[in-house]
Amino acid sequence: MDPALLRHVAATVRRALAESGEGDVLCFLPGVGEIGRVAALLDGCGAEVLQLHGRAPAAAQDAVLHGRDREPDGDAAGKPEPERRVVLATSVAESSLTVPGVRIVVDSGLAREPRVDHARGLDSLTTVRVSRATAEQRQGRAGREAPGVVHRCWPPGEDAGRPKWPSPEIMIADLTTFALQAAAWGEPDATGLALLDLPPSGAMSAAGETLRAVGAVDASGRITGRGARMARMGVHPRLARALLDGAPLVGARAAAEVVALLSEEPPREYGDDLTDALRAARRGRDGYAVRWSAEVRRLRSALRTAGDAPEAATDRDQDGVGLPVALAYPERVAVARGGQDWLMANGTRAQSTERSPLRGAAWLAVAVADRPVGSPTARVRLAAAIDEATARTAAAALLETGEDVRWDADRGDVIAAVTERLGSVELSSRPLQRPAPDRVRAAVLDGLRREGTRLLRWTGDARALRERLAFLHRALGAPWPDVSERALLARAEEWLGAAGSRADLARTDAADVLRGLLPWTGGEAARLDTLAPERVQVPSGSRVRVDYATEQPVLAVKLQELFGWQDTPPIADGRVALLVHLLSPAGRPAAVTGDLAGFWREGYRAVRAELRGRYPRHPWPEDPATAEPTRRVKPRR
């Protein structure tokens, strides 16, 4: 959220307090981060600033919802309480809760909406403009108990551009549970259901893949017997899988406890380590712990009804927590990559907080992770430490062993190995002795396309040849080849020899590659030295190299060597004139011309006047057009 908008919201709250002498303020903001920043901006506003969001501690929620009827705690007893309150809230306060005392609403006009990355199974929250209907709903909070007023932090003209209604949940949510119910009703694709909005095909496809992975539906999308049992569990199919498959391994009680913990995300103060969160739930007396205990009892009863209630369980919490989590989210088992970094089996990199007790774990089973918009790295919200054996057990469907022949960007070379992988996580690797030549060639081509022709051996002669060919392609076109970087890489399959590694590429002479692309058919290649000569003989007898690096080829030569020469020889079948750089006796540029005869007539006199005093041992004739060319100095007398 724009910092300027946050400052505007805080200023609006202060103005609302000043303009109205009574009643509390309810301020809607999109998320916890914005709530914290606005709270800081309201320091010293003369009112009690409270924060209300889904993961706020129970005591903080009670302070908001019970108003001034609550009992002061020990530290607050005896202290004067501010007469008015400012409640900074997310969308949780729109309709489901009544905040007593509110007479003023300040609306930022923004909210968070969930988005699901179906490819990785990760959630994210996107900041969106609230709909007109939501804005009306928020406005109504000011009139719940008495007449009130609303301050909207956007210009009235913007209302027309806002959506009329919020996005339907079916369009943005994870549809796995819905897809399982639809399959149970005999409508696996949901097309026969009377729905106000049809579910997105991409989301339904992703849900179907998840259901097939956990054995809930068959290849045609029809529900299986196992899927019918899952549907009766009353939890997300992933959690039903963790319950049914986890109970025989860790015991019904432990499996039910973990699944109940995952069914409703625990309060923030429980921490991000699920083992610690489980212990907190067991000893807790807050509302969450009460709901959790009831859910545990319900799940154990569901297991008994299904005939899957073994009671053999380990005494150590960490042995009973991580496995059900990994069974629910096998693509999120993650191996440590140092410090607080992990790599998930789905290929996503993840990080924990710096103070997380999960730091140092070799493997994680990640239950809750989100990915900030635009970030390639996920944030771990809830996870449990596991070992490799647990990861292998839970994510067995992702295990594969195969020959891995590819260009490794980190090493900058071809690797050929027999690799065991758990999704994107490499478990073991040993060298592959005889990789298939076509796969090696494909890997080398990939490396070339990634890193470019700089991998070849470019000598001075090779670079000069490339410049000459580029000139001919510009001046004459076909059949002279395009030798730009893009064109060379596009024809790499044509010119690449038997190179099987970076070292082989480094031994490949780029000049040989270029010569192989010359138009030999029809004999055109034999005219290379005529059309784009490497050197040109000047009147002094010297053979001077032509520089083709610029748009117009350059002949740089000492002025005295060109006496008597009226015109430079044209190249490219007479279509291009050389640009002459006339050098002083010291080799420094003295003049540039494309018309040598014109220079002798008009420009030479000024150059002669400037340089002959500096270089008296060199000839400076009055008429250079008829003078004898030389590359020598006059002998001393």
N, C-alpha and C positions, 0 to 999 in steps of 0.2 A: 504494500500500500504506500502511495506517495507520501513522504514525510510532510509535505505542504498540506495535504488533506488531513493528516493526523493533527497538525497544529490547528487547522481550521475547526475540526471537531472539538478539540479541547477548548478553543476560544468560544465556540458556540455554547458549550456546557457552562462556562463561566458567565457568559452573557445571560443565559437562561436563569441561572441562580440569582443574578443581580436583578433581572426584570420581574421575576415572580418571587414574592416573599414567602411562599409556603409550598409544601409538597416536595417529594423526592424526584430525582432525575433518573430516567432509564435511558442509557445510551447504547445503541446497537453498533457493534463492530464485527468485522468478519472473522477474527481469530484471536487466539490467546496472545500471540506476539503483539498485535495491535492494541489489545486491552492493556498489556503491561506498559507499552510506550505512552498511551494516553494517560494512564494512571500517574506516570512520572510527571507528565506535563500539567497535571491537576494538583500537584503538591502545593499545599497552602491555599487551596480554594475556599476553605472555611467549611467544607462538608466532609462527611465520612465517605471515602471512596472504597467501594466493594467490587469484587470481580466475580462474575458468574459465567461458568462454561461447563461443558460436559465432564471435564476431568478435574474440576476444582475439588478440594477436600470437602468432606461432608460438613465439617464445622463451618466452612466458608459459605456453603450453600444454605445451611440453616440460618446463618446470620442475615442472609438476603431475604429468605422466604418467611422468616418469623418476625421480621421487623424489630420493633423495640419491645416486643413482648418477651423476648428471650432473656434468660438470666445472664448477667455479666459474669465473665470468668474471673478467676482469682486475681489476675494481673490488672484487669480493667475495673474491678470493683473500687468504688470511691472516686473514680476519675470522671470529670464532666464529659458527657457524650455530646458530639455535635448534633445540633437540632435537625439537620437535613442530611440526606444521603444521596450519593451519586452511584448508581449501579451500572457498571460497564459489563455488557453481556453480549454473547454470541446469539445466533438464531434460536438457541435453546429456550430463550425467554419470549419467543414470538407468540406462542399459543398454549404451550403445555403447562406453563407455570404462571401463577399469579404473584406478582411482586407488590406487597402492600405499600401504600403510601405514595405511589407514583402519580404525579400530576403532569409531568413534563416528559416527552420523548424526544431524544436527539438521535436522528437516523443518519448513519454514514452513507447509506444506500448500497452497501456491499455485503456480500455473504460468501461463504465457502461452499462449494459443491463438490461431491466426490467424483473422482474419475478413476476408472480401472484400466490398468495396463494389462490387457488380456494375454499378451505374449509372455509376460513375466509374472503374472499373478500379483502385481503390486498395486496398491492404492495410492492415490495422490489427491490433494485438495486444491482446487482451482478457485481463485477469487473471481467472482462474477458480480455484475450489477443485479440487484434484486428486481423482481418483477413488480409491475404496478399492483398486483394483488397482494404481494408480500408487503409492499410499502403501506397499503391500507391496513393490513393486519397489524403491522407494527404501530401504526398511528392509533389503533384502537386500544393499545395498552395504556395510553394516557387517560382514557375515559372509563376504566374498569370500575372505579369506586366513586368518582366525582368528575365533573367537567375538567378537561385538561387541554394541553396545547402540544403541538408537534413542531419541531424544527428539522427540516430536511436539508442536508448538506450538499445539495446539487441544484443547479438552476432549473426553474420550472420548465423551460423549453426542452429539457432533456427527457421529460416524461414520455414523449411520443416515441422516442427511440428505445425505450425499455420494453422487454417482453411483457405480454399481458398476464401470463401465468408462469409460475416456476416450471422448470423442466420436469416432466413426468419421471417418477423414480425408475420406471421400467426402461427408460432411455439411457440412464446413466449408472445403474446399479449392477452388481454382480448377479447374474441370473441363474446361477447353478442350482440353488434351492428351487426356484420357480421351474426350471427345466425338469428337475426330478419329479415335482408334483405333476407337471404336464404329462410326463411319461407315465406316471401312475394312473392318470386319467385316460390314457390311451391316445394322447395327442403329443407325441414327442417333438414335433416342430411347432406346436401351439397354433397352427393355422386354423384349426377348427374351433378355437375358443372365442367366445364373444368378448373381446377386449376393446377398451376405448382406444388404446394405442398398441400397435403391433410391436413386439420386441425387435430390437436391431438384430439383423442376421449375424453380424460379426460376434455380438455378445452371446447369442444362442449357440453359435458354432463353438466358441470357447467353452461354454458351459457343457456342451455335449462331449467335448474332448476330456474335460475333467471327470464327468460321470463315467465315461468309458474307462478312464485310468483307474478309478476306484472300484470298478466292477458293478456299478449301479445300473448300467444299460448295456445292451449288446451292440454289435456292429451296426444294426439297423436303427438303433435308438430306442428299442423297446425295453421296458423295465425288466430287470432280472429278479430272481427271488431275493438275492442279496440287496438289490436296490429297494425292494418292497420293505425289507427289514430296516434299511437306512431311513426310508421315508417315515417310518413309525417312531424313530428316535427323537424327532422334534428338534433337530439341530442341523446345521449346514452339512451337506454330504461329506465334505472333507472331515468334519469333526465326527460324523457318524462312522467314517472309516477308521479314524483314530480310536474310537470307542470299541468297535467290533474287533479290530485286529490288535489293538493294544491290550485289551483285557486278558487274553490268553498269555501275553508276554509279561505284563507287569502287575496283573491282578485287576479285578473289576473295580475295586475301591480307588486305586491309584488312577486308573484310566478315567473313571468318572470325575474324579477331582480335577484332573488336568483339563478335561473337555469342558467342565463347568467354568473353569478359569478362563478358557478361551471363548466361551459363548458370550460373556459380557466382560469387556476389557476392564481389568482391575483399576482402581484409583491410582493416580500418578504417584502418590506417596508409597505405594507398594513396591515401587522400583521397576527396573527393566529386566531383572533376572527372575524368570518364572519360578525357580526353586525358592527364592526368597518370598515371592508373591504368594506361593502356595502356603508357606509357613505363616505369613501374615493373615491369610484368609482363614486358616484353621484356628488361630487364636483371636481373630477379630470379633468385635461386637457391634461394628457399624452396620449401616443398611446394606452395604455391598456384601459383607460376610454373611449376613442373614439370608440374602437372596442366593448366594453361592451355595450355602449348606442345603437349602431347599432344592436347588438344581442338582446337586450331587445325589440326594436321595431319589429324585425323579429318574435320573439316568441309571442308577443302580437297579431301580425297579424295572426300567425298560429293558435292561440287559437280562434280568431274571425272566421276564416275560418272553424274551427272544431265545432263552436257553443259553445265553453266553455270559455267565456270571462267575467265572473261576475266581477264587479268592487268594490264590498263591501270589504273593507280592514281595518285593524286596523291602528291606528295612531302610535303605538309604534313599532319600528323596530324589537325589540327582539321577538315580537309576530308573525311577518311575516317572519322571517329568519329561525328559528329553525325547524318549522314544515315541510317546503319543503325539508330541508336537511334530516330530519328523514324519510320522505317518500321515498327519494331516497336511503337511506342507513339504513333501519330499523335494520339490524343486528349490526349496529355500535352505536346505542343509548347506552349511558354509564352512569353508576351511580358512584358517588364519593366514593372513598375508602380512603379518607384522603389526604389533601394537594394537590399535583399535580398528584395524582393517580386515575385512574378510571377502572372499569370493564365493558367491552362491552357485549352486549347481545350475541355475538358470542363466548364468553368465553375468549377473549384475554384481557390481562391487558394492559393499555395504560398510558402514561405519557405526560404531557405538559412541556414546559420549565419553569424554576423557575420564570421568570418575566412575564409569560403569564397572560393577564387579565382574562383568563378562570379559573384561580385558584379560588377555593371557590365555583364554580358552583356545585349545587347538581346533575344536570344531564347535559349531553352533547349530541348533535347530531353531530357526527364526519363525516366530509365530506372527508378529506384527511388524511390518516395515512399510515405510512410505518413501516415495521419491519426489522431492521438490520439483516443481515444474522447471524444466531446462537443465536439471542436474543429472549427470550420468550415475551418481552414487546414491544408494538408498540409505535411509536412516533406520537403524534397528531400534524398535520401540519395546518389543518383548521377545525374549529368546531364552533358551536353556542350553547350558553346556552339555555336549555329548562327546563320544569318542568315534573313531573311524568305523568301528564295527557296527555301532548303532546307525551311523549314516548309511553304511552298506545295506543293512537290514531294511531300513525304512524306505530307502530310495532304490531298491533292487531293480526296479523297472528302468532306471536311468543308467545302470551299469552296462558298459560295452567295452569290448577289447577289439582293437583294429590297428591296421597299418596307417601310420600318420606320416604322410609325405607332403611337406608344405614349406613355404618360405616363412621363416620366423622373423617377424619384424624386430624383436628385441635383439636377436643374435645377428640379424642382417645376413642370413645365409639359409641354405636348404637344410632342413632336418628330415631324417628318415628314421622312424622308430616304431616299435610295437608298443602301443600306449593303452593303458587301462584308464578309463574315465568314468566319472560319476557326473553325467551331464557335462558341464564345462570345466569341472574340476579334474585335473590330472592326478591320478593316484600313483601310477608307476609308469616307467618308460625304460625300454632297452633298445639299443641300436638295431635297426633293420639292415641285415647284411646285404641283401640283393633287392633293393626297391625296383619296381617296374620302371623301365626307362621313360615311358610316356608320362608317368606321374612325376618323375624327376624333372622332365622337360617342362611340364605344366607349372611346377613350383618355381623353376628358374624364370619362366615367362612372367609369373606373378611378381617375383622379386624385381624384375626389370620394370614392370609397369608401376610398381610402388616407388622405386628409388631412381629410375631413369637410366639413361645411357651413360651416366657418369661412372657406372660400374665397369664399363669397358676401358681399354687402355687407349688413351687419347694422347698421341704424340703431337709435336708441333706440325709435322707433315699431315697428320690426320685432320687436325683442326683447319689447316689451310685448304685441304681438299674439300672439306665440308663447306667452307665459305665460297669456294669457286663453284661448287655444284648449286649452292643456294642462289648465287648470282645468276647462273644460267637458267635455273627454274623461274626466277623472277623475270628475266629478260626474254626468254624464249618459250617458256612453258614446256609442255610435253614434247618429246619423251624424256626430257631431263627431270630426274626425280626430285620430289620434295624431300628435303633432308632435315626438316624441322624436328624438334623433339617429339612432338605428337605424331608426326608421320612415320618417323623411324620406329617408334614403339608400336604403332598400328601394324607395321610390317615385320614385327619381331619374329613371328613364327617363320617367315620366309627366309630371314638372314641368320637366325640363331643356329649355330652349329651344334656340337655335342656337349656343350657346357653343362656341367652337373653341379656346380657350386659357385660361390662368389669368387673363389680363387680362379676357377676356369674363366669366368667372365673377365677378371682382371688381366688375364693373359690374352684375351681376344683383341686383336689389333683393329681399332675402329676404322682405320684406312682400308683394311681388307673388306670390312663390312660395306663401306661406301662404294668401293670398286665393284663389289658384287651387284650393286643396284644400278650400275651404269647401263645405258641403252645399247647393249652390244648388238642386238638384232638390227640389221640394216646398216651396221658400221658407223652409227652416229657417235659411239663412244670414242672412236679413233680421232675425232675432231676436237676432243677436249682441249688439247694444248693450243689449238688454233683459235677456238672460240673464247677460251678463258685462259690465256697463257699464264703460266706461273711466274715467268720473268719476261721482261721486254728489253731488247738491246737498244741503248740510247746512242746518240752520235759519238760520244767519247769512246765507245766500244764496251762499256760496262753493261752487264746484264742485271737489271734492277728488278727486284721482286715487286709484284703488284699486290696491293692490300685490298682484298675483297670483303673485309669485315664491315664496311659501311655500305650504304645504299648505292653510291656510285663508286666504282673501283678507283683506288688512289695509286698514283705513281709518285713516290717521294724521292727526289734526286737533287744533287747539288746543281745549282744554276749554271756553273761553267761547263757542265757536261752536256748541256742542251744547246750550246751556241750553234747556230746554223740550222736548227730544226724549226720548221714553220708550223707543223701540226704533229700531234701525237697520233699513233696508229689507232684506229677504232677497233673495238673488239665485238664479240657476239654478232658476227656477220655484218659488221659495220653499223650496228644499231646503237652502240653505246660508246661515248668518248671517255677516255680516261681523264680523271681530275688530277692535274699536276700540282704537287706541292713542291715549290722551288725552295731549296735549302741554301742557307749561307754556308761558307766554307767550314764553319764549325758544326754543321748539321742541324742548325736551328731553322724553323720555318721563316722564310723571308717574304713569300707571296704564294697565293693560291689562284690557279686559273684553269679554266676549261678551254681557253682560246689563246694558245701560245703565241701566234702571230700578232694578235692584238696586244698581248702583254709586252712584246718587244717594242711595239710602236708607242704604247701609252704608259705602261707601268714600270718598265725597266729603269727609266731615267731616275725616278725617285729612289728606287732600291739601290741603284749604283751610287747615288749621292750619299746615301746613308751608310753604305757598307765598305766602300773602297778605302776610306781612311782607316777603317778597323782591320781590313785584310789587304794590306798593300802588296803582298807577295802573290796575290791572285789576280788574274787578268780581268779588267773591267773595260772592254772595248766600247767605243762610241756606238758601233753598229753590231749588236750581237747576232743579228740575223745572218750576217755574212762572216762572222768571226770563226776561228778554228776552235772546236770544242776540246776541252782538256779536263783531265782529272788530276793534274799535277800543278804544283806551284811554280812560279818563275824562279830560276836559279839565282843564288846570291852573287852579287858582283864584288 
